[in-house]
Amino acid sequence: MKTITVNIVTPDGPVYDSEVSMVIAVTATGEMGILPGHIPTVAPLGIGAVRLKKENSTELAAVSGGFLEVRPDKVTILAQSAELATDIDLARAQESARRAEAMLQANKGEVDFQRAELALRRAKNRINVYEGNI
């Protein structure tokens, strides 16, 4: 089976480095599936899950923005933040979601509202990735 190397990197350092058979990522324009031999591409990432399919399993990572660079033999994800499902602290993600929802309820101003809305989307993404609900 053909594979492609995947690296996920954040400002805090590397998060993932492995060979996979397929990558599925949420870009700014929708989901993108990448197989070995894919044409070179660069795409902005949205807040969402990255699915890393191996022969008999799928690993998940929660990614919050950044860029995806595809080459025929390698995918590099440069993310603002990224966590593998196995590394997510569910209680912390749930608390982040509660705080963001409280800020949305308070609606103190447009800047705070947008910040809270993004924080809620990131927290829910982490919760969904942890639970495998993607």
N, C-alpha and C positions, 0 to 999 in steps of 0.2 A: 504494500500500500504506500502511495506517495504521501509525503509529509511536507509541512512548511514550518519553519522556525518562527516562534512568536516571542517577542519581548514586550513586556509592559513596564514602563518606566515612569516614575513620578519625580517631582523635585526632591523628595526624600530618599530616592534611590530606586533600585530595581524591585519589582513586585513579582514578576513571572518571567521564566525563560524555559521554553520547552518546545518539543516537536509535536505538532497536531496535524490532523487530517483536514480540518476545516475551522475557520473562524467566522463567527457571526457577530457583528457589532452594530450598535445604533449610531448612525451618523446624523448630521443635521437635516438630511433629506430623507431619512428612513433607514431601515435595516439593510445591511450589506453583507453578503456571504462571500467568503474568500477561500478559494481552493489553491493547491499548489499550481504554479504556472500562471497565476492571475497577472493581468497586465499592470504595469506600474500605475499607482494611483495615490493621491493624497486627498484626505477628506477630513473635515472638522467633525469631532465627536459630540454627541449630545449626552445628556444624563441617561444612563441605561446600563443594561447588562451586556457583557461580552461573553459569548459562549465559545468555549474552546473544546472542540470535539476531537476525541482520540478514538482509537479503534473500537473500544468497548465501553467508553465512559465519556462524560461531558463535565468539564470544570466550568465554574462560573466566576466572573469578576464584576464587581460594581465599579463603574467608571463615571466620573463626573467631569465631563468636558475634556478638551485636548484635541489631539490630531492623530490620525491613523495614516501611516505610510506603508504602502504595499509595494513589494518587489516580487518578482516571480518565485523567489525562494525564501522570502522573509517578510514578516509583518512586524512593524514597530508601532507600538501605541505609546504616545507621549501624552500622559494624562495629568490633569491638575491634581486629581486624587484617584486612587484605585485600591481596591481591597479584594482579595480572593474570598469566596463565600466562607471558607474554613477559618478565615482570620477576622471576620466581622463580629463585633461585640453587639449582640442583639439588644441587650438592655440599653446600651448607649445610643443605638440607632432609634429605639423606641422613645427614649427621653428627648432626643433631638427632634423627632416628629411632634411630640407633645409641645415642646417649647415653640416650634414654628407655628403650630396650629393656634397656640395662645396669642402669638404676635399677630397672626392673621385676624383673629377675633378682635384684637385691640385696634387694628387698622389705624396706626398713628400717623401715617403719611405714605405717599407713593413709594418713596425710597425704601422705607421699612417694609412696606407691603411686598415689593418685589424681592427684597432680600429674604423675607420670611417664606415667600412662595418657592424660591429656589432652594432654600434650606429644607423645606418640606419635601420637595421632589427628590433631593439627594437622600434624605433619610428614608423615604418610602422605597427608593431604589435599593438601598442597602438591605432593608428588611425583606423585600421581595427576593433579592439574590440569596440572602441567607436561607430563606424558606424554600427556594427553588421555584417560586411563582413568577416565571417570566413569560 
